[in-house]
Amino acid sequence: MTSEILVNVTPQETRVAVMEHGAVQELHIERTSSRGIVGNIYNGRVTRVLPGMQSAFVDIGLDRAAFLHLADIWRLRQSEDADKPIERLLYEGKNILVQVIKDSISTKGARLSTQVSIAGRMLVYLPQVSHIGISQRIEDETERKLLREKLKHLLLPGEKGGFIVRTMAEAASEQDLQTDIDYLYKLWHDIEEKSSTGMPGLLYQDLNLSHRVLRDFVDDGTARILVDSRETFQKMIVFARDYMANVTERVDHYAGERPLFDLYGVEDEIEKCLARRVNLKSGGYLIIDQTEALTTVDVNTGGFVGVRSFDDTIFKTNLEAAQVIARQLRLRNLGGIIIIDFIDMESAEHKNAVLTEFKKSLMKDRTRMTVNGFTALGLVEMTRKRTRESLAHILCETCPTCQGRSEVRTAQTMCYEILRELLRESRQFDAREFRILASQQVIDLFLDEESQSLAQLGDFIAKPISLQVEAAYTQEQYDVILM
């Protein structure tokens, strides 16, 4: 499938959009001030061991300690150590080589692993193992066998470590593979040399987003890569010439007056990705809600009434929704547990068809996923590996008014709460006068519909009550001042 990759660069951030058939399929954003650390390798020092959680906190030289679980300790859990608890494998002050497998998300620190892997263009180097693996996406058995033999022939006898052959290596020449092997060996030797100091800190940083585009996103179906920064374009050309010469001619510099993302409608797509509601072409719609624990997707028929029968209308809506949901997961980079509530279908045949279409649409996704069938309640449960923050978490923050509830208490509710607070204050303090500071909406209600309630309370406590609008207050904020 032919695709285009758009790279928009400013001093503050780099944004990448992957386009297919004129529509945005993936969005990636990397900010200079908060660049992700997944793939980075650090010298770490254990600061605390938690036997109750079979985990440890590790200082890697960042502001927040990172998290290492027993299941992610590889080198320490060989044969004789397999059944040992974490407190017998690690101790406070122990130096340890670690790699980040998940960025810090919300209040959680970065997650670590002691198994190191370094990605190249064609291969992934595993310095601590000796086997050769082949990407599952390369399905042809003859090709898999040929690649394995080709790689074994190229490996140096004295070098340790194993490799995973990436999908991009399918039909790769021996020269391509040799270039990757030499590059990865050199990287690992540099890391080993730096790690000898033992001090917590960064040993290896993964490529920036503009270079990862060339390494991870470009394939035979990529028609061109458009870059709107001349400086970044030149750096990408140099990188491509060194590691992937066949890609060089597909990298172009965009020098048009109109912003690149505006020209291709990417800015509008980003705006849509931040909304809860996603409209379907048929007239139906999705409601996507992202919470701390999981993401829910609700499918609705909306204005779609169909032409044949009610069952047919539901089936067609669910089929379209299956395709759109798969795309939205990639666009929004939603991860963790995902629950999808398709419209209830009576026919087992229809359920199977929707599930098949959904899995087919998910095949375009590079991220590892598991999809379960329909539950007894008619829900589809799935997981999608979460390594970086979702698009919404990068671009947005919790609403200071509602604190993430998506709702605020009504002005009338606030009026009644203020009246109760006034009554409490009047019983505790002998003030000359009470003044209410609140938002315009609340004060307006006190002057109109709730004026009688306020007057009754003033008579009851036998003290004057005055009102003052505070423009900076949200609808839920107020103060009662004793005069």
Secondary structure as the mmCIF struct_conf table of DSSP 4:
data_model
#
loop_
_struct_conf.conf_type_id
_struct_conf.id
_struct_conf.beg_label_comp_id
_struct_conf.beg_label_asym_id
_struct_conf.beg_label_seq_id
_struct_conf.end_label_comp_id
_struct_conf.end_label_asym_id
_struct_conf.end_label_seq_id
STRN STRN1 SER A 3 VAL A 9
BEND BEND1 PRO A 11 GLN A 12
STRN STRN2 GLU A 13 GLU A 20
TURN_TY1_P TURN_TY1_P1 HIS A 21 GLY A 22
STRN STRN3 ALA A 23 ARG A 31
HELX_RH_3T_P HELX_RH_3T_P1 THR A 32 SER A 34
TURN_TY1_P TURN_TY1_P2 VAL A 38 GLY A 39
STRN STRN4 ILE A 41 LEU A 50
TURN_TY1_P TURN_TY1_P3 PRO A 51 GLN A 54
STRN STRN5 SER A 55 ASP A 59
BEND BEND2 GLY A 61 ARG A 64
STRN STRN6 ALA A 66 HIS A 69
HELX_RH_3T_P HELX_RH_3T_P2 LEU A 70 ASP A 72
HELX_RH_3T_P HELX_RH_3T_P3 ARG A 75 ARG A 77
BEND BEND3 GLN A 78 GLN A 78
HELX_RH_3T_P HELX_RH_3T_P4 SER A 79 ASP A 81
TURN_TY1_P TURN_TY1_P4 ALA A 82 ASP A 83
HELX_RH_3T_P HELX_RH_3T_P5 ILE A 86 ARG A 88
TURN_TY1_P TURN_TY1_P5 LEU A 89 LEU A 89
TURN_TY1_P TURN_TY1_P6 GLU A 92 GLY A 93
STRN STRN7 ASN A 95 LYS A 102
STRN STRN8 ILE A 105 ILE A 105
TURN_TY1_P TURN_TY1_P7 SER A 106 THR A 107
STRN STRN9 LYS A 108 LYS A 108
HELX_LH_PP_P HELX_LH_PP_P1 GLY A 109 ALA A 110
STRN STRN10 ARG A 111 SER A 113
BEND BEND4 THR A 114 GLN A 115
STRN STRN11 ILE A 118 ALA A 119
BEND BEND5 ARG A 121 MET A 122
STRN STRN12 LEU A 123 LEU A 126
TURN_TY1_P TURN_TY1_P8 PRO A 127 GLN A 128
STRN STRN13 ILE A 132 ILE A 134
TURN_TY1_P TURN_TY1_P9 GLN A 136 ARG A 137
HELX_RH_AL_P HELX_RH_AL_P1 GLU A 141 LEU A 154
BEND BEND6 LEU A 155 LEU A 155
TURN_TY1_P TURN_TY1_P10 PRO A 157 GLY A 158
STRN STRN14 GLY A 162 VAL A 165
HELX_RH_3T_P HELX_RH_3T_P6 THR A 167 ALA A 169
TURN_TY1_P TURN_TY1_P11 GLU A 170 ALA A 171
HELX_RH_AL_P HELX_RH_AL_P2 GLU A 174 SER A 195
TURN_TY1_P TURN_TY1_P12 SER A 196 THR A 197
BEND BEND7 PRO A 200 PRO A 200
STRN STRN15 GLY A 201 TYR A 204
HELX_LH_PP_P HELX_LH_PP_P2 ASP A 206 ASN A 208
HELX_RH_AL_P HELX_RH_AL_P3 LEU A 209 ARG A 212
HELX_RH_PI_P HELX_RH_PI_P1 VAL A 213 PHE A 217
TURN_TY1_P TURN_TY1_P13 ASP A 220 GLY A 221
STRN STRN16 THR A 222 VAL A 227
BEND BEND8 ASP A 228 ASP A 228
HELX_RH_AL_P HELX_RH_AL_P4 ARG A 230 TYR A 243
HELX_RH_3T_P HELX_RH_3T_P7 ALA A 245 ARG A 250
STRN STRN17 VAL A 251 HIS A 253
BEND BEND9 GLU A 257 ARG A 258
HELX_RH_AL_P HELX_RH_AL_P5 LEU A 260 LEU A 263
TURN_TY1_P TURN_TY1_P14 TYR A 264 GLY A 265
HELX_RH_AL_P HELX_RH_AL_P6 VAL A 266 CYS A 273
TURN_TY1_P TURN_TY1_P15 LEU A 274 LEU A 274
BEND BEND10 ALA A 275 ARG A 276
STRN STRN18 ARG A 277 ASN A 279
TURN_TY1_P TURN_TY1_P16 LYS A 281 SER A 282
BEND BEND11 GLY A 283 GLY A 283
STRN STRN19 TYR A 285 GLN A 290
BEND BEND12 GLU A 292 ALA A 293
STRN STRN20 LEU A 294 ASN A 300
TURN_TY1_P TURN_TY1_P17 GLY A 302 GLY A 303
BEND BEND13 VAL A 307 ARG A 308
HELX_RH_AL_P HELX_RH_AL_P7 PHE A 310 ARG A 332
TURN_TY1_P TURN_TY1_P18 ASN A 333 ASN A 333
STRN STRN21 GLY A 336 ASP A 341
HELX_LH_PP_P HELX_LH_PP_P3 PHE A 342 ASP A 344
HELX_RH_AL_P HELX_RH_AL_P8 ALA A 348 LEU A 362
TURN_TY1_P TURN_TY1_P19 MET A 363 LYS A 364
BEND BEND14 THR A 367 THR A 367
STRN STRN22 MET A 369 PHE A 374
TURN_TY1_P TURN_TY1_P20 ALA A 376 LEU A 377
BEND BEND15 GLY A 378 GLY A 378
STRN STRN23 VAL A 380 ARG A 384
BEND BEND16 ARG A 388 ARG A 388
HELX_RH_AL_P HELX_RH_AL_P9 LEU A 391 LEU A 395
TURN_TY1_P TURN_TY1_P21 PRO A 400 GLY A 404
BEND BEND17 ARG A 405 SER A 406
HELX_RH_AL_P HELX_RH_AL_P10 ALA A 411 GLN A 428
BEND BEND18 ARG A 432 ARG A 432
STRN STRN24 PHE A 434 ALA A 438
HELX_RH_AL_P HELX_RH_AL_P11 GLN A 440 LEU A 447
TURN_TY1_P TURN_TY1_P22 ASP A 448 GLU A 450
HELX_RH_AL_P HELX_RH_AL_P12 SER A 451 ILE A 461
TURN_TY1_P TURN_TY1_P23 ALA A 462 ALA A 462
BEND BEND19 LYS A 463 LYS A 463
STRN STRN25 ILE A 465 VAL A 469
TURN_TY1_P TURN_TY1_P24 ALA A 471 ALA A 472
TURN_TY1_P TURN_TY1_P25 GLN A 475 GLU A 476
STRN STRN26 TYR A 478 LEU A 482
#
